[in-house]
Amino acid sequence: MKARKVKDLMKVLKKKGFELNPEKDHHNFYYLMVDGKKSSIYTYFSHGKTEYATSKTIVFSEYKNS
């Protein structure tokens, strides 16, 4: 499967309502914001990675924003 660039995945996450939580050690955590509050739904990216294989990540473009 085609690898996706992290910066493209981050753009899609932000478009779908995720926000970057303050950076932690080796990961950037994105939490889904619902009604202005941080939910328990999150994902993260490693600082060192520039792309992820789609077989290991959700293909965000296939999901519609509700």
N, C-alpha and C positions, 0 to 999 in steps of 0.2 A: 504494500500500500504506500501511497504517497506520504512523505513526511510533511508536517505543517510547521511553519515558522512560529516561534513563541510569540513574537510581536503581533502576528495575525490572530493567534488564539486569544491573546489578551484584549485586542480590540473587540472581538466578538463577545467575550465575557462581559466587558464594560457595557456593550450595547444591550446585553440581556439582563442587566441589573446587578452585576457583580461589582464590588469595589475592593481595591487593594487595601488590605489591612497593613498596619505598619510592618515593615520588613523584619523578618526573623533571620536567624543565623544563615542558613544556606538556601532558604526558600522564600518565594513571594506568595503569600496566601491571599486568595480572592474569596470573599464571602458574598453570598447572595443577600441583597438588601431588600426587605419587604416592608413597605410602609415606613421607610426611613430607619428601620431597625435591622441589625445584623442577625441573620438566621443561622441555623446550624449547618446549612449547606455550604460547602466550600470546596475549593481545589487549590492546588499549589504548583508552582514551577520552580525548578532549580535555577539558581543564579548562573550556573555554568552552561546550561543547555541552551542551544539556539534553535533546535527543532525537536519535535516529538513525532513518532510514527503514529498514524491514526489508529492502528490496531490497539494501541495502549491508551488512547485518549478518546473522549467523546468527540464526535464530529459535530461541533456546535452549529455548523451551517445547516444541518438537517433538522434542527429543532426550531420551531416558530416561537417568537417572543409572544407571550400572552399578555 
